[in-house]
Amino acid sequence: MKSQHQTKPFAAPMARKPSTDFARNPEIEILLRDGAKARLACEVAGFTLSIKEDLLMPTRGSPNAALARQIAMYLTHVGFGMSLHRVANAFGRDRSTIAHACHLIEDKRDDRAFDDFIEALETALSNVPEPVASMN
């Protein structure tokens, strides 16, 4: 029997492109960049684990989707150097959820193969250039 509960795809607060009036606000600009970094980490984690984005972001799913989501949270925190609070805002989650995901991934890094995998993802994200100012 299928569950009546349906999850919605990830929609981080302020993750959508704002009107130009909002884009000039530095706080909003930080939220937008944080959301973009979280989405990028999700794409990388989802791609490497063959998880579709819409399966990656709901709160429930397969164990592989949960792992990909936890890796994305970890990469956003460690790879981009964002505080747990900022990562929580970018993912629309509680700070304790992000901390839990980061601890799980750190514990898994005791396995050499997993550590090499995460290190490769961190390296890939570190090579992504920062956004440039609008060319308009």
N, C-alpha and C positions, 0 to 999 in steps of 0.2 A: 504494500500500500504506500503510495506516495505521500510525503508530508505536505500539509497545507501551507506550511511556512515557506515563504519565498524570500530569499535574500536579494538585496539590491547591489548592483555593482558599486565599487568604491567611488565615493564623491567627497574628496577631502574639502574641508571648509576653505574657501578662497582658492580652490584649485583651478577654477575656470578663469578664462581671460576676462579681466575687468574692463569697464569703460575707461577711456583715456583719463577721465577725471580722477579715478582711483589710482591709476598707475603712477601718479606723481607723489603719492603718499609713501614715504619710506617704509613705514610699518607694513603696509599692504604689499609693497614690493618684496619685502622679506618673506611674508607669508606665501606669496606666489612662487618665489624661488624655492622655498622649502617644499611646497607641493610638487613642483617640477622635479626636484631632486628625489623625492619619495617615489614619484611615478617612474623615474628612470631606474631607480633601484628595483622597483617591482618588475619592470620590463626585463632587466638583466637576470634577476632571480627566476622569473617565470620562463624566460627563454632557455636558460641553461638547464632547467629541470623539466622542460617541455610542458609547462603549465600555461593554459590560456589565461590572459589577463582577467577575464570575467570570473574565472575560477579562483584566481589568486586572491582577490580582494574581499569576498564575502567572509563573514566571521566563522563559518563552518565550511567543511569540504573534506576532501581526501587528506590523508596524512601527508602526501607530497605537496598538496596546496598549502597546508598549514606550515610545512617546513619552508616552502618558498616565501611565504608571507613573513615568517620569522627571520629568514635570511635578509629579506628586503628591509625590514626594520633595523636589523643589525647593521647592514651596509649604510643605511641612511645615517645612523648614529655614528658609527666608527669611520666609515669611508668618507663621509662628508663632514665629519666633525661637528655634527649638530647635537645640541643638548637633548636629553630625553624628553623634556617638555616640548621643545620644538618638533621633535619627531612625532610625539603624541598628537600635536595639533595637525601636522601634515597628514597623518594617517586617520585622523578622526577617532583616536583611541585614548584610553586613559594612560597616564604616564607609567603606572604599574604594569600594564600590559606590555609596553615597550621594554621596560626593565626585565621582565620575565623572558621575553623573546631573546634579548641580548645575552642574558645569563645562560639560556639553553644553547645558543650558538657558541658561546665561549666554552662551555663544557664539552661540546662536540668537537671543538678544535684540538682536543687532546689526541684525536685520531689524525695521524699524519696526512692521509689522503684527503680527509675533509678539510684540514687546515690548508693544504695546498690549493684546494678548490676555492675556499673563501679568499685566500690571498690573491688568487688570479682574478676574482671578481673585484676585490678592492683595487687592484692595479688597473683593471679596465676602467673603473669609475674615476680613479685619480687622473686618468689621461683624458677625460672629457673636459673640454675647455669651459670656462665660465661664460655665461651669456654675455653677448656684446650689447651695447646700447642700440636702440632701434635705428635702423637705416632710413627711416621715413623722414 
